[in-house]
């Protein structure tokens, strides 16, 4: 699985639309075959150029967006990102060749999850991410 690294990659993937959603996460996907041309300063004419490796676009790309607004502590943001990449790697074979972005869209209740890296928080995040990716892999990920 390849990771999204640049801002244009994240922007292009998020422009593809939401394919799956849970209480705390949203999964955006841009199918590389259906990518519309991007315009603007500094952007390539074809989004496939953003996601090409060795000259040919393809593969499964994954990025994680965990805003400070929803996860204040850096240790919590990093823990959630690690979970996103770990669960995403498990679903790589079942996902379409596309650019995916998992976005945290609401915060976890700090009264319920007191510690920034508690085992209950990790379990809750992992369970929700598995639901998110399984819906997207099944194609039944209508928002």
TORFILUM-814964 format. One record per residue (C-alpha): residue number from 1; chain; x, y, z. Coordinates in Angstrom, 1 decimal, decimal comma, always signed. Each point is the difference from the previous one (the first is absolute). Example, Ala and Ser with C-alpha at 12.3 -4.5 7.8 and 13.67 -1.06 7.14 Angstrom:
REM TORFILUM-814964
<1 'A' <+12,3 -4,5 +7,8>> <2 'A' <+1,4 +3,4 -0,7>> 
This chain:
REM TORFILUM-814964
<1 'A' <+0,0 +0,0 +0,0>> <2 'A' <+1,3 +3,4 -1,0>> <3 'A' <-0,5 +3,1 +2,2>> <4 'A' <-1,2 +3,4 -1,0>> <5 'A' <+2,6 +2,6 +0,8>> <6 'A' <-0,7 +3,3 -1,7>> <7 'A' <-2,8 +2,4 +0,4>> <8 'A' <-1,1 -0,3 -3,7>> <9 'A' <-0,3 -3,7 +0,4>> <10 'A' <-2,2 +0,4 +3,1>> <11 'A' <-2,1 +2,6 -1,8>> <12 'A' <-0,5 -2,1 -3,1>> <13 'A' <-1,0 -3,1 +2,1>> <14 'A' <-2,5 +2,0 +2,1>> <15 'A' <-1,6 +1,5 -3,1>> <16 'A' <-0,9 -3,6 -1,0>> <17 'A' <-2,8 -0,1 +2,6>> <18 'A' <-0,9 -2,0 +3,1>> <19 'A' <-0,6 -3,7 -0,6>> <20 'A' <-0,4 -1,1 +3,6>> <21 'A' <-0,7 +1,7 +3,4>> <22 'A' <-0,2 -1,0 +3,6>> <23 'A' <-0,7 +2,1 +3,2>> <24 'A' <+3,5 +1,4 +0,1>> <25 'A' <+1,6 -0,7 -3,4>> <26 'A' <-0,6 +0,7 -3,7>> <27 'A' <+1,7 -1,8 -2,9>> <28 'A' <+0,6 +2,0 -3,1>> <29 'A' <+1,0 -1,8 -3,2>> <30 'A' <+1,2 +1,1 -3,4>> <31 'A' <+0,0 -2,8 -2,6>> <32 'A' <+3,1 +0,7 -2,0>> <33 'A' <-1,6 -1,0 -3,3>> <34 'A' <-2,9 +2,5 +0,5>> <35 'A' <+2,1 +2,9 +1,3>> <36 'A' <-1,0 +3,3 -1,5>> <37 'A' <+2,8 +2,4 -1,2>> <38 'A' <+1,1 +2,4 +2,7>> <39 'A' <+0,8 +3,6 -0,6>> <40 'A' <+1,6 +2,8 +1,9>> <41 'A' <+3,5 +1,3 +0,7>> <42 'A' <+2,6 -2,7 +0,5>> <43 'A' <-2,4 -2,9 -0,6>> <44 'A' <+0,6 -2,6 -2,8>> <45 'A' <-2,5 -0,2 -2,8>> <46 'A' <-0,9 -3,6 +0,8>> <47 'A' <-0,6 -1,3 +3,6>> <48 'A' <+1,5 -3,3 -1,1>> <49 'A' <+3,3 +1,8 -0,1>> <50 'A' <-0,4 +0,6 +3,8>> <51 'A' <-0,4 -3,7 +0,6>> <52 'A' <+2,4 -1,5 -2,5>> <53 'A' <+2,9 -2,2 +1,0>> <54 'A' <+2,4 -0,9 -2,8>> <55 'A' <-2,1 +1,8 -2,6>> <56 'A' <-3,2 -2,0 +0,4>> <57 'A' <-2,8 +1,0 +2,4>> <58 'A' <-1,6 -2,6 +2,2>> <59 'A' <+0,2 -1,9 +3,2>> <60 'A' <-1,7 +0,8 +3,3>> <61 'A' <+1,0 +3,3 +1,6>> <62 'A' <-1,0 +0,9 +3,5>> <63 'A' <+0,2 +3,2 +2,0>> <64 'A' <-1,2 +1,0 +3,5>> <65 'A' <-1,4 +3,3 +1,2>> <66 'A' <-0,3 +0,4 +3,7>> <67 'A' <-0,7 +3,7 +0,8>> <68 'A' <+1,0 +1,6 +3,3>> <69 'A' <-3,6 +1,2 +0,2>> <70 'A' <-1,1 -3,6 +0,7>> <71 'A' <+3,1 -1,5 +1,7>> <72 'A' <+1,8 +2,7 +2,1>> <73 'A' <+2,9 -2,1 +1,2>> <74 'A' <+2,8 -0,9 -2,5>> <75 'A' <+0,3 -3,4 +1,6>> <76 'A' <-3,7 -0,7 -0,8>> <77 'A' <+0,3 +1,3 -3,6>> <78 'A' <+3,1 -2,2 -0,6>> <79 'A' <-1,7 -3,1 +1,6>> <80 'A' <-3,1 +0,5 -2,2>> <81 'A' <+2,2 +0,4 -3,1>> <82 'A' <+1,9 -3,2 +0,8>> <83 'A' <-3,3 -1,8 +0,3>> <84 'A' <-1,2 +1,4 -3,3>> <85 'A' <+3,1 -1,2 -1,9>> <86 'A' <+0,0 -3,4 +1,8>> <87 'A' <-3,7 -0,8 -0,7>> <88 'A' <+0,3 +1,4 -3,5>> <89 'A' <+2,9 -2,3 -0,8>> <90 'A' <-2,2 -3,0 +1,1>> <91 'A' <-2,6 +1,0 -2,6>> <92 'A' <+2,4 +0,9 -2,8>> <93 'A' <-0,8 -3,1 -2,1>> <94 'A' <-3,8 +0,7 +0,2>> <95 'A' <+0,2 +3,7 -0,8>> <96 'A' <-0,3 +1,4 -3,5>> <97 'A' <+3,1 +1,5 -1,6>> <98 'A' <-0,6 +3,5 +1,1>> <99 'A' <+1,2 +2,8 +2,3>> <100 'A' <-1,7 -0,2 +3,4>> <101 'A' <-0,1 +2,5 +2,8>> <102 'A' <-1,3 -0,8 +3,4>> <103 'A' <-1,2 +3,1 +1,8>> <104 'A' <-0,8 +0,3 +3,7>> <105 'A' <-3,3 +2,0 -0,1>> <106 'A' <-0,9 +0,1 +3,7>> <107 'A' <+1,8 -0,4 +3,3>> <108 'A' <-0,1 -2,9 +2,4>> <109 'A' <-1,6 +0,8 +3,4>> <110 'A' <+2,8 +1,0 +2,4>> <111 'A' <-2,2 -1,0 +3,0>> <112 'A' <-0,2 -3,6 -1,4>> <113 'A' <+3,6 -0,2 -1,2>> <114 'A' <+2,0 +1,9 +2,7>> <115 'A' <+3,5 -1,2 -1,1>> <116 'A' <+1,3 +1,2 -3,4>> <117 'A' <+1,2 -3,5 -0,9>> <118 'A' <-2,2 -2,3 +2,1>> <119 'A' <-0,8 -3,5 -1,1>> <120 'A' <-3,8 +0,7 -0,2>> <121 'A' <+0,7 +3,0 -2,3>> <122 'A' <+2,2 -2,2 -2,2>> <123 'A' <-2,7 -2,7 -0,1>> <124 'A' <-2,7 +2,5 -0,8>> <125 'A' <+2,0 +1,6 -2,8>> <126 'A' <+1,0 -3,4 -1,5>> <127 'A' <-3,5 -1,3 +0,1>> <128 'A' <-1,4 +3,1 -1,7>> <129 'A' <+2,8 +0,0 -2,7>> <130 'A' <-0,7 -3,7 -0,8>> <131 'A' <-3,7 +0,9 -0,5>> <132 'A' <+1,0 +2,9 -2,2>> <133 'A' <+2,4 -2,0 -2,2>> <134 'A' <-2,3 -3,0 -0,2>> <135 'A' <-2,9 +2,1 -1,3>> <136 'A' <+2,3 +1,6 -2,6>> <137 'A' <+1,4 -3,3 -1,1>> <138 'A' <-3,5 -1,5 -0,3>> <139 'A' <-1,1 +2,9 -2,2>> <140 'A' <-2,9 +0,6 +2,4>> <141 'A' <+1,6 +3,1 +1,4>> <142 'A' <-2,8 +2,5 -0,9>> <143 'A' <+0,2 +3,0 +2,3>> 
